[in-house]
Amino acid sequence: MHAFDILGDPVRRRILELLADGELAAGQIGAVVQEEFGISQPGVSQHLRVLRESGFATVRAEGTKRVYAANPEPLKEADEWLDRYRGFWRQRLDALGTEIARGRRSRQ
């Protein structure tokens, strides 16, 4: 599955956002996702399975809990694809920086 197929789903993106701050137990992830998206626990489990099977997340047992962590490696595929478009953003951001600097000078 392509990285954007995984990242295209808002629930999976949210789970990855949660995991970007560090490991979380499946129950913690489920509580947030269920509240924000109104999906069932089995639905959350399916999203976790997709993230795990696609390599975006890892899981380890800690007693009776399953603890998930983000794996940044698959994000490289998306990053490499986006790389060819960064020139468009850089030019616009550089232009914005110039305009901000001009505005500061005109106020002084």
C-alpha positions in Angstrom: 0.0 0.0 0.0 1.3 3.5 -0.9 2.1 5.9 1.9 -0.6 8.3 0.8 -3.2 5.5 0.9 -2.4 5.2 4.6 -2.2 8.9 5.3 -5.3 9.7 3.3 -7.5 8.5 6.1 -8.1 11.2 8.8 -8.4 8.6 11.6 -5.0 7.1 10.7 -3.4 10.5 10.4 -4.8 11.4 13.9 -3.4 8.2 15.4 0.0 9.0 13.9 -0.2 12.5 15.3 -0.8 11.0 18.7 2.1 8.6 18.3 4.4 11.3 17.2 4.6 12.5 20.8 5.6 9.1 22.0 4.3 5.6 22.8 0.7 5.1 23.8 -1.3 2.1 24.9 -4.0 1.0 22.5 -6.6 2.0 25.1 -5.3 5.6 25.2 -5.4 5.8 21.5 -8.8 4.3 21.3 -10.2 6.8 23.9 -9.1 9.8 21.9 -10.1 8.5 18.5 -13.5 7.2 19.7 -14.3 10.6 21.2 -13.0 12.7 18.2 -14.4 10.5 15.4 -17.2 8.6 17.1 -16.0 5.2 15.9 -16.1 2.0 17.8 -13.2 0.2 19.5 -13.1 -2.5 16.8 -12.9 0.3 14.2 -10.0 1.8 16.0 -8.4 -1.6 16.2 -8.7 -2.0 12.4 -6.9 1.4 11.9 -4.2 0.3 14.2 -3.8 -3.0 12.4 -3.5 -1.1 9.0 -0.8 1.2 10.5 1.0 -1.8 12.0 0.9 -4.0 8.8 2.0 -1.1 6.6 4.9 -0.4 8.9 3.8 3.1 10.1 3.4 1.8 13.6 5.1 -0.8 15.8 3.5 -2.6 18.7 4.8 -4.3 21.8 3.2 -6.1 24.7 3.6 -4.6 28.1 1.8 -7.0 30.4 -1.8 -7.1 29.2 -1.5 -3.8 27.3 -0.4 -3.3 23.7 1.8 -0.2 23.4 2.1 1.5 20.0 4.8 3.7 18.6 5.2 5.6 15.3 7.7 4.3 12.8 8.9 7.2 10.6 10.5 5.1 7.9 7.4 4.8 5.7 7.0 8.5 5.7 10.2 8.8 3.7 8.2 7.6 0.7 5.7 10.4 1.0 8.5 12.9 1.7 10.4 11.8 -1.5 7.3 12.2 -3.6 6.6 15.6 -2.2 10.2 16.7 -2.7 9.7 17.6 -6.4 7.0 20.1 -5.3 8.9 21.9 -2.5 10.3 24.4 -5.0 6.8 25.8 -5.5 6.4 26.3 -1.7 9.9 27.7 -1.2 9.5 30.4 -3.8 6.2 31.5 -2.2 7.6 31.4 1.3 10.6 33.4 0.2 8.3 36.0 -1.4 6.2 36.1 1.8 9.4 36.7 3.9 10.4 39.5 1.6 7.0 41.2 2.0 7.1 40.8 5.8 10.5 42.4 5.9 9.3 45.3 3.7 6.4 45.8 6.0 8.6 46.0 9.1 10.9 48.5 7.4 8.0 50.7 6.4 6.7 50.8 10.0 10.1 52.0 11.4 
